[in-house]
Amino acid sequence: MNHETPRDDAMEREWALQEQAARAERLGLDARDDATLQRYRAVVRALRQPLDEDLPPDFASQVAKEIRRRPADTMRLELYLSWALLGTLAVVLLGLIVRYSSLLQAWLSNPWLVALAICFTLPALLGKLPAVTRRLG
């Protein structure tokens, strides 16, 4: 069912039909001859039914095993595209540094801006430190 606020007359009519169908199903009112209303009532009935599928208790482990069983070749394209994107971003960053080097130099000559940058960067890096040491150790 549509839960966003209507914006025009056609949407207003659809909204009203959906709400009318939901109310009629909830209250168990008699069915009318309106075919559109009957379609919405069928949708409301379908949405109220519980899902038929019950996932097995070890569903997540089965999915993980299936992923591990797949060959590494299936992920090779994504890896190459990720490296290409990273390279492109590095080239753009280098270009921006060269383009705005005089502005960057002016910022770096101001000790207060450098201190501010360190105050924002250092906690972020220290927050990642435990994860890095766990991987290395």
MARBA-3410 file (N, C-alpha, C, O; in Angstrom, 1 decimal):
137
0.8,-1.2,0.0,0.0,0.0,0.0,0.9,1.2,0.0,2.0,1.2,0.5 ~ 0.3,2.3,-0.5,1.1,3.5,-0.6,0.9,4.4,0.7,-0.2,4.7,1.1 ~ 2.0,4.7,1.3,2.0,5.5,2.5,2.5,6.9,2.4,2.6,7.6,3.4 ~ 2.7,7.3,1.2,3.2,8.7,1.0,2.0,9.6,0.8,0.9,9.2,0.3 ~ 2.1,10.9,1.1,1.0,11.8,1.0,0.7,12.1,-0.5,1.6,12.3,-1.3
-0.6,12.1,-0.9,-0.9,12.4,-2.3,-0.6,13.8,-2.7,-0.6,14.7,-1.9 ~ -0.2,13.9,-4.1,0.2,15.2,-4.6,-0.8,15.8,-5.6,-0.8,17.0,-5.8 ~ -1.6,15.0,-6.2,-2.6,15.5,-7.2,-3.9,14.7,-7.1,-4.0,13.9,-6.3 ~ -4.8,15.1,-8.0,-6.2,14.5,-7.9,-6.2,13.0,-8.1,-6.8,12.2,-7.4 ~ -5.4,12.5,-9.2,-5.4,11.1,-9.5,-4.8,10.3,-8.3,-5.3,9.3,-7.9
-3.7,10.9,-7.7,-3.1,10.2,-6.6,-4.0,10.2,-5.4,-4.1,9.3,-4.6 ~ -4.8,11.3,-5.3,-5.7,11.4,-4.2,-6.8,10.3,-4.3,-7.2,9.7,-3.3 ~ -7.3,10.1,-5.5,-8.3,9.0,-5.7,-7.7,7.6,-5.4,-8.4,6.8,-4.8 ~ -6.5,7.4,-5.9,-5.8,6.1,-5.6,-5.6,5.9,-4.1,-5.9,4.9,-3.5 ~ -5.2,7.0,-3.4,-5.0,7.0,-2.0,-6.3,6.6,-1.3,-6.3,5.8,-0.4
-7.4,7.3,-1.7,-8.7,7.0,-1.1,-9.1,5.6,-1.3,-9.7,5.0,-0.4 ~ -8.9,5.1,-2.5,-9.3,3.7,-2.8,-8.5,2.7,-1.9,-9.0,1.8,-1.4 ~ -7.2,3.0,-1.8,-6.4,2.1,-1.0,-6.8,2.1,0.5,-6.9,1.1,1.1 ~ -7.1,3.3,1.0,-7.5,3.4,2.4,-8.9,2.8,2.6,-9.1,2.1,3.6 ~ -9.8,2.9,1.6,-11.1,2.4,1.7,-11.0,0.8,1.6,-11.8,0.2,2.4
-10.2,0.3,0.8,-10.0,-1.2,0.7,-9.4,-1.7,2.0,-9.9,-2.7,2.5 ~ -8.4,-1.0,2.6,-7.9,-1.5,3.8,-8.9,-1.4,5.0,-9.0,-2.4,5.8 ~ -9.7,-0.4,5.0,-10.7,-0.3,6.1,-11.8,-1.4,5.9,-12.2,-2.0,6.8 ~ -12.2,-1.6,4.6,-13.2,-2.6,4.3,-12.7,-4.0,4.7,-13.5,-4.8,5.3 ~ -11.4,-4.3,4.5,-10.9,-5.6,4.8,-10.8,-5.7,6.4,-11.0,-6.8,6.9
-10.3,-4.7,7.0,-10.1,-4.7,8.4,-11.5,-4.9,9.2,-11.5,-5.6,10.2 ~ -12.5,-4.2,8.7,-13.8,-4.3,9.3,-14.7,-5.4,8.8,-15.7,-5.7,9.4 ~ -14.2,-6.1,7.7,-15.0,-7.2,7.2,-16.3,-6.8,6.5,-17.3,-7.5,6.5 ~ -16.3,-5.6,5.8,-17.5,-5.1,5.2,-17.7,-5.9,3.9,-16.8,-6.5,3.3 ~ -19.0,-5.7,3.4,-19.4,-6.4,2.2,-18.6,-5.9,1.0,-18.2,-4.7,1.0
-18.4,-6.8,0.0,-17.6,-6.3,-1.2,-18.6,-5.5,-2.1,-19.8,-5.9,-2.2 ~ -18.0,-4.5,-2.7,-18.8,-3.7,-3.7,-18.5,-4.2,-5.1,-17.8,-5.1,-5.3 ~ -19.2,-3.6,-6.1,-19.0,-3.9,-7.5,-17.8,-3.3,-8.1,-17.5,-3.6,-9.2 ~ -17.2,-2.3,-7.4,-16.0,-1.6,-7.9,-14.8,-2.5,-8.1,-14.3,-3.1,-7.1 ~ -14.4,-2.7,-9.4,-13.3,-3.6,-9.7,-12.0,-3.2,-9.1,-11.2,-4.0,-8.6
-11.7,-1.9,-9.1,-10.5,-1.3,-8.6,-10.4,-1.5,-7.1,-9.4,-1.9,-6.6 ~ -11.5,-1.3,-6.4,-11.5,-1.6,-5.0,-11.3,-3.0,-4.7,-10.6,-3.3,-3.7 ~ -11.9,-3.9,-5.5,-11.7,-5.3,-5.3,-10.2,-5.7,-5.4,-9.7,-6.6,-4.7 ~ -9.5,-5.1,-6.4,-8.1,-5.4,-6.6,-7.3,-4.9,-5.4,-6.4,-5.6,-4.9 ~ -7.6,-3.7,-4.9,-6.9,-3.3,-3.7,-7.2,-4.1,-2.4,-6.3,-4.3,-1.6
-8.4,-4.6,-2.4,-8.7,-5.5,-1.3,-8.0,-6.8,-1.4,-7.5,-7.4,-0.4 ~ -7.8,-7.3,-2.6,-6.9,-8.5,-2.8,-5.5,-8.2,-2.3,-4.8,-9.1,-1.7 ~ -5.0,-7.0,-2.6,-3.6,-6.7,-2.2,-3.5,-6.6,-0.7,-2.6,-7.1,-0.1 ~ -4.5,-6.0,-0.1,-4.6,-5.9,1.4,-4.6,-7.3,2.0,-3.9,-7.6,3.0 ~ -5.4,-8.2,1.4,-5.5,-9.6,2.0,-4.1,-10.3,1.8,-3.7,-11.0,2.8
-3.5,-10.1,0.7,-2.2,-10.7,0.5,-1.1,-10.2,1.4,-0.3,-11.0,1.9 ~ -1.2,-8.9,1.7,-0.2,-8.3,2.6,-0.4,-8.8,4.1,0.5,-8.8,4.9 ~ -1.6,-9.1,4.4,-1.9,-9.5,5.8,-1.5,-11.0,6.1,-1.4,-11.4,7.2 ~ -1.3,-11.8,5.0,-1.0,-13.2,5.2,0.5,-13.3,5.6,1.4,-12.6,5.1 ~ 0.8,-14.3,6.5,2.2,-14.5,6.9,3.0,-15.1,5.7,2.4,-15.7,4.9
4.3,-14.9,5.7,5.1,-15.5,4.7,5.1,-17.0,4.8,5.1,-17.6,5.9 ~ 5.1,-17.7,3.7,5.0,-19.2,3.7,6.4,-19.8,4.0,6.4,-20.9,4.6 ~ 7.4,-19.1,3.6,8.7,-19.7,3.8,9.3,-19.6,5.2,9.2,-18.5,5.8 ~ 9.8,-20.7,5.7,10.5,-20.6,7.0,11.9,-21.0,6.7,12.3,-22.0,6.1 ~ 12.8,-20.1,7.0,14.2,-20.3,6.7,14.8,-21.3,7.7,14.4,-21.3,8.9
15.7,-22.1,7.3,16.3,-23.1,8.2,17.1,-22.4,9.3,17.6,-21.3,9.1 ~ 17.3,-23.0,10.5,18.0,-22.3,11.5,19.5,-21.9,11.2,20.0,-21.0,11.7 ~ 20.1,-22.7,10.3,21.5,-22.5,9.9,21.6,-21.8,8.5,22.5,-22.1,7.8 ~ 20.6,-21.0,8.2,20.6,-20.4,6.8,21.8,-19.6,6.6,22.4,-19.7,5.5 ~ 22.2,-18.8,7.5,23.4,-17.9,7.3,24.6,-18.7,7.1,25.5,-18.3,6.3
24.8,-19.8,7.9,26.0,-20.6,7.7,26.0,-21.3,6.3,27.1,-21.5,5.7 ~ 24.8,-21.7,5.9,24.7,-22.3,4.5,25.1,-21.3,3.4,25.8,-21.7,2.5 ~ 24.7,-20.1,3.6,25.0,-19.1,2.6,26.5,-18.8,2.6,27.1,-18.6,1.6 ~ 27.1,-18.7,3.8,28.5,-18.5,3.9,29.3,-19.6,3.3,30.3,-19.4,2.6 ~ 28.9,-20.9,3.5,29.6,-22.0,2.9,29.5,-21.9,1.4,30.5,-22.2,0.7
28.3,-21.6,0.9,28.2,-21.5,-0.6,29.1,-20.4,-1.2,29.6,-20.6,-2.2 ~ 29.2,-19.3,-0.5,30.1,-18.2,-1.0,31.5,-18.7,-1.0,32.3,-18.4,-1.9 ~ 31.9,-19.4,0.1,33.3,-19.9,0.2,33.6,-20.9,-0.9,34.7,-21.0,-1.3 ~ 32.6,-21.7,-1.3,32.8,-22.7,-2.3,33.0,-22.1,-3.7,33.6,-22.8,-4.5 ~ 32.5,-20.9,-3.9,32.6,-20.3,-5.3,34.0,-20.0,-5.6,34.8,-19.6,-4.7
34.4,-20.2,-6.8,35.8,-19.8,-7.2,36.1,-18.3,-7.1,35.2,-17.5,-7.2 ~ 37.3,-18.0,-6.9,37.7,-16.6,-6.7,37.6,-15.8,-8.0,37.6,-14.6,-8.0 ~ 37.5,-16.5,-9.1,37.4,-15.8,-10.4,36.1,-15.0,-10.6,36.1,-14.1,-11.3 ~ 35.1,-15.4,-9.8,33.8,-14.7,-9.9,33.9,-13.2,-9.4,33.2,-12.4,-9.8 ~ 34.9,-13.0,-8.5,35.0,-11.7,-7.9,36.2,-10.9,-8.5,36.4,-9.7,-8.1
36.8,-11.4,-9.5,38.0,-10.8,-10.1,37.6,-9.5,-10.8,38.3,-8.5,-10.7 ~ 36.5,-9.4,-11.5,36.0,-8.2,-12.2,35.8,-7.1,-11.2,36.2,-5.9,-11.4 ~ 35.1,-7.4,-10.1,34.8,-6.4,-9.1,36.1,-5.9,-8.5,36.2,-4.7,-8.2 ~ 37.1,-6.8,-8.3,38.4,-6.3,-7.8,39.1,-5.4,-8.7,39.6,-4.4,-8.3 ~ 39.1,-5.7,-10.0,39.8,-4.9,-11.0,39.1,-3.5,-11.1,39.7,-2.5,-11.2
37.7,-3.5,-11.1,37.0,-2.3,-11.1,37.2,-1.4,-9.9,37.3,-0.2,-10.0 ~ 37.3,-2.1,-8.7,37.6,-1.3,-7.5,39.0,-0.7,-7.6,39.2,0.5,-7.2 ~ 40.0,-1.4,-8.1,41.3,-0.8,-8.2,41.4,0.3,-9.2,42.1,1.3,-9.0 ~ 40.6,0.1,-10.3,40.6,1.2,-11.3,39.9,2.5,-10.7,40.4,3.6,-11.0 ~ 38.9,2.3,-9.9,38.2,3.4,-9.3,39.2,4.1,-8.3,39.2,5.3,-8.2
39.9,3.3,-7.5,40.8,3.8,-6.6,41.9,4.6,-7.3,42.3,5.7,-6.8 ~ 42.4,4.1,-8.4,43.5,4.8,-9.2,43.0,6.1,-9.7,43.7,7.1,-9.7 ~ 41.7,6.1,-10.2,41.1,7.3,-10.8,41.0,8.3,-9.7,41.3,9.5,-9.9 ~ 40.5,7.9,-8.5,40.4,8.9,-7.4,41.8,9.4,-7.0,41.9,10.6,-6.6 ~ 42.8,8.6,-7.0,44.1,9.1,-6.6,44.6,10.1,-7.6,45.3,11.1,-7.3
44.4,9.8,-8.9,44.8,10.8,-10.0,44.1,12.1,-9.8,44.7,13.2,-9.9 ~ 42.8,12.1,-9.5,42.0,13.3,-9.3,42.5,14.0,-8.1,42.6,15.3,-8.1 ~ 42.8,13.3,-7.0,43.3,13.9,-5.8,44.7,14.6,-6.1,44.9,15.7,-5.6 ~ 45.5,13.9,-6.8,46.8,14.5,-7.2,46.6,15.8,-8.0,47.3,16.8,-7.8 ~ 45.7,15.7,-9.0,45.4,16.9,-9.8,44.9,18.1,-9.0,45.2,19.2,-9.2
44.0,17.8,-8.0,43.5,18.8,-7.1,44.6,19.4,-6.3,44.6,20.6,-6.0 ~ 45.5,18.6,-5.8,46.6,19.1,-5.0,47.5,20.0,-5.8,47.9,21.1,-5.4 ~ 47.8,19.6,-7.1,48.6,20.4,-7.9,47.9,21.7,-8.3,48.5,22.8,-8.3 ~ 46.6,21.7,-8.6,45.8,22.8,-8.9,45.7,23.9,-7.8,45.9,25.1,-8.0 ~ 45.5,23.4,-6.6,45.3,24.3,-5.5,46.5,24.2,-4.5,46.3,24.4,-3.3
47.7,24.0,-5.0,48.9,23.9,-4.2,49.1,25.2,-3.4,49.6,25.2,-2.3 ~ 48.9,26.3,-4.1,49.2,27.6,-3.4,48.2,27.8,-2.2,48.6,28.3,-1.1 ~ 46.9,27.4,-2.4,46.0,27.5,-1.3,46.3,26.5,-0.2,46.2,26.8,1.0 ~ 46.7,25.3,-0.6,47.1,24.3,0.4,48.4,24.7,1.2,48.4,24.5,2.4 ~ 49.3,25.4,0.5,50.5,25.9,1.1,50.1,27.0,2.1,50.7,27.0,3.2
49.2,27.8,1.8,48.7,28.9,2.7,48.1,28.3,3.9,48.3,28.7,5.0 ~ 47.3,27.2,3.7,46.6,26.5,4.9,47.6,25.9,5.8,47.5,26.0,7.0 ~ 48.6,25.2,5.2,49.6,24.5,6.0,50.5,25.5,6.7,51.2,25.1,7.7 ~ 50.6,26.7,6.2,51.5,27.7,6.9,50.8,28.2,8.2,51.4,28.9,9.0 ~ 49.5,28.0,8.3,48.7,28.5,9.5,48.7,27.4,10.5,48.1,26.3,10.3
49.4,27.5,11.6,49.5,26.5,12.6,48.1,26.1,13.2,47.9,24.9,13.7 ~ 47.2,27.0,13.3,45.9,26.7,13.8,45.1,25.8,13.0,44.4,24.9,13.4 ~ 45.2,25.9,11.7,44.5,25.0,10.7,45.1,23.7,10.8,44.4,22.6,10.7 ~ 46.5,23.6,10.9,47.1,22.3,11.0,46.7,21.6,12.3,46.4,20.4,12.3 ~ 46.7,22.3,13.4,46.2,21.7,14.6,44.8,21.3,14.6,44.4,20.2,15.1
43.9,22.0,13.9,42.5,21.6,13.7,42.4,20.3,12.9,41.7,19.4,13.2 ~ 43.2,20.3,11.8,43.2,19.0,11.0,43.7,17.8,11.8,43.1,16.7,11.7 ~ 44.7,18.0,12.6,45.2,17.0,13.5,44.2,16.5,14.5,44.0,15.3,14.7 ~ 43.4,17.5,15.0,42.4,17.2,16.0,41.3,16.4,15.4,40.7,15.5,16.1 ~ 41.0,16.5,14.2,40.0,15.7,13.5,40.5,14.4,13.0,39.8,13.4,13.0
41.7,14.4,12.6,42.3,13.2,11.9,42.8,12.2,13.0,42.5,11.0,12.8 ~ 43.4,12.6,14.0,44.0,11.7,15.0,43.0,10.8,15.7,43.2,9.6,15.8 ~ 41.9,11.3,16.2,40.9,10.4,16.8,40.3,9.4,15.8,40.1,8.2,16.2 ~ 40.2,9.8,14.6,39.7,8.8,13.6,40.7,7.7,13.4,40.3,6.5,13.3 ~ 42.0,8.0,13.3,43.0,7.0,13.1,43.2,6.2,14.4,43.4,5.0,14.2
43.1,6.8,15.5,43.2,6.0,16.8,42.0,5.1,17.0,42.2,4.0,17.6 ~ 40.9,5.4,16.5,39.7,4.6,16.6,39.9,3.3,15.7,39.3,2.3,16.1 ~ 40.7,3.4,14.7,40.9,2.2,13.8,42.1,1.4,14.3,42.3,0.3,13.8 ~ 42.8,1.9,15.2,44.0,1.2,15.6,43.8,-0.2,16.2,44.5,-1.1,15.9 ~ 42.7,-0.4,17.1,42.5,-1.7,17.6,42.2,-2.7,16.5,42.6,-3.9,16.6
41.5,-2.3,15.5,41.1,-3.3,14.4,42.4,-3.7,13.6,42.5,-4.8,13.2 ~ 43.3,-2.7,13.4,44.5,-3.0,12.7,45.4,-3.9,13.5,46.0,-4.9,13.0 ~ 45.5,-3.6,14.8,46.4,-4.5,15.7,45.8,-5.9,15.8,46.6,-6.9,15.9 ~ 44.5,-6.0,15.8,43.9,-7.4,15.8,44.2,-8.2,14.6,44.5,-9.4,14.7 ~ 44.2,-7.5,13.4,44.5,-8.2,12.2,46.0,-8.6,12.1,46.3,-9.6,11.6
46.8,-7.7,12.6,48.3,-8.0,12.6,48.7,-9.0,13.6,49.6,-9.8,13.4 ~ 48.0,-9.0,14.8,48.4,-9.8,15.9,47.7,-11.1,15.9,47.9,-11.9,16.8
END
